[in-house]
Amino acid sequence: MQERPGAVTMKGSPLTLVGPVISVGDTAPDFEALNNDLQPVRLSQFKGKTVILSSVPSLDTPVCDMETRRFNQEAEKLGEDVVVLTVSMDLPFAQKRWCGAAGVTRVLTLSDHRNASFGQAYGVLIKELRLLARAVFVVGKDGVIKHVQLVKETSEEPDYDAVLKAVKA
């Protein structure tokens, strides 16, 4: 598996990402992660819809919390043809608890804790921490990557406007 030392930082400390670099124009890799009810979910289940894939280190951190709440608000305005998936290494039980407490109903949280299928397929698995880097991918209805944003410093939020522009394009 490809390793990319220093690809991201956490509070300034360089970290290594495991997996390939995903680029605009690539076919979106399929992956399997668990939903809040411990059921497997695959990206391929959303074929024909635009998918925002939001990768976060942990929902129980302030920036991940803000990001997921923001995407939940935006999802309300985007319609039924757009699905927002937030993927982390948090256990499904923790994700379910967090969603209930945060009132998040339009974002589907998925846990990659079991085998890091998403993290490895999308090149966002942090080797040193076994967490996911902060990144956002927009997958078009045709299954092709339309937008990629790997947030260099994991403690910073993504560029929401760029993501929303890609979704609407």
C-alpha positions in Angstrom: 0.0 0.0 0.0 1.3 3.4 -1.0 2.5 5.7 1.9 2.7 9.5 1.7 4.8 10.9 4.5 4.0 14.5 5.6 0.8 14.6 3.4 -1.1 16.2 6.3 -0.4 17.7 9.7 -2.1 17.6 13.0 -1.3 20.7 15.1 1.7 21.2 12.8 3.1 17.6 13.3 3.5 15.8 9.9 1.6 12.6 9.4 1.7 9.8 6.9 -1.3 8.9 4.7 -1.8 5.3 3.5 -3.4 4.7 0.1 -3.5 6.3 -3.3 -4.0 9.9 -4.3 -7.5 10.3 -5.6 -7.9 12.9 -8.3 -10.8 14.7 -10.2 -11.7 12.5 -13.1 -11.0 9.2 -11.4 -13.7 6.6 -10.9 -14.7 6.7 -7.3 -13.5 3.6 -5.5 -16.2 1.6 -3.9 -15.8 0.9 -0.2 -17.7 -0.7 2.7 -18.3 0.9 6.1 -20.9 0.3 8.9 -23.9 2.5 9.5 -25.2 3.4 13.0 -27.1 0.1 13.1 -24.0 -2.0 12.3 -25.2 -2.7 8.8 -22.7 -2.6 5.9 -23.1 0.4 3.5 -21.3 0.6 0.1 -20.8 3.7 -2.0 -22.2 1.8 -4.9 -25.6 1.8 -3.2 -25.9 5.5 -4.1 -25.3 5.1 -7.8 -27.2 7.8 -9.7 -26.9 10.3 -6.9 -24.4 13.0 -6.2 -22.4 12.0 -3.1 -20.5 14.3 -0.8 -17.9 12.1 1.1 -16.7 13.9 4.1 -13.8 12.2 5.9 -13.1 13.3 9.5 -10.8 12.2 12.3 -13.6 12.0 15.0 -17.1 13.4 15.4 -16.2 14.0 19.1 -13.8 16.8 18.2 -14.8 20.5 17.8 -13.9 20.9 14.1 -15.4 17.5 13.0 -18.5 18.4 15.0 -18.8 21.8 13.2 -18.1 20.3 9.8 -20.7 17.6 10.1 -23.3 20.0 11.4 -22.6 22.4 8.5 -23.0 19.6 5.9 -26.2 18.5 7.7 -27.6 22.1 7.2 -26.4 22.2 3.6 -28.0 18.8 2.8 -31.4 20.3 3.7 -31.0 22.6 0.7 -29.5 20.2 -1.8 -32.5 18.0 -2.4 -32.9 14.2 -2.6 -30.4 13.7 -5.4 -27.6 14.6 -3.1 -26.4 12.3 -0.3 -23.9 13.3 2.4 -21.8 10.6 3.9 -19.5 11.4 6.8 -16.9 8.7 7.4 -14.7 8.3 10.5 -13.1 5.6 12.6 -15.5 6.3 15.4 -17.5 3.2 16.5 -21.1 3.1 15.1 -22.4 3.4 18.7 -20.5 6.7 19.2 -21.7 8.0 15.9 -25.3 7.2 16.7 -25.0 8.9 20.1 -23.4 11.9 18.5 -26.0 12.2 15.7 -28.8 12.1 18.3 -27.2 14.7 20.5 -26.4 17.0 17.5 -29.8 16.6 15.8 -28.0 15.4 12.6 -30.6 13.7 10.4 -29.5 14.5 6.8 -25.9 13.2 7.0 -25.3 9.4 7.1 -22.4 8.7 9.4 -20.4 5.6 8.5 -17.7 3.9 10.6 -14.5 2.7 8.9 -13.2 1.2 12.1 -13.4 -2.5 11.1 -11.1 -2.7 8.1 -10.3 0.9 7.0 -11.8 0.1 3.6 -12.7 3.8 2.9 -9.4 5.2 4.4 -7.2 2.9 2.3 -9.3 3.3 -0.9 -9.3 7.1 -0.7 -5.8 7.5 0.6 -6.9 9.3 3.8 -5.9 6.7 6.5 -3.4 8.3 8.9 -0.8 5.6 9.6 0.4 6.9 12.9 -3.1 7.3 14.5 -5.3 4.9 12.6 -7.7 7.8 12.1 -8.9 9.4 8.9 -7.6 12.7 7.6 -10.0 15.5 7.0 -11.0 15.4 3.3 -14.0 16.0 1.1 -14.7 14.2 -2.2 -17.7 14.9 -4.4 -18.8 11.9 -6.5 -21.0 12.7 -9.5 -24.1 10.7 -10.5 -21.8 9.0 -13.0 -19.5 7.6 -10.2 -16.7 9.9 -11.2 -14.8 12.2 -8.8 -15.8 15.8 -9.4 -14.0 17.5 -6.5 -11.2 16.6 -4.1 -10.1 18.6 -1.1 -7.5 17.1 1.3 -7.3 19.5 4.2 -3.5 19.9 4.9 -3.9 20.7 8.6 -6.5 18.4 10.2 -7.5 21.0 12.7 -8.9 23.3 10.0 -12.3 23.1 8.3 -12.7 22.4 4.6 -13.7 25.0 2.0 -17.5 24.5 2.0 -18.1 26.9 -0.8 -15.9 24.9 -3.2 -17.6 21.7 -2.2 -21.1 23.1 -2.8 -20.0 24.7 -6.1 -18.8 21.2 -7.2 -22.1 19.6 -6.2 -24.1 22.1 -8.1 -21.9 22.0 -11.2 
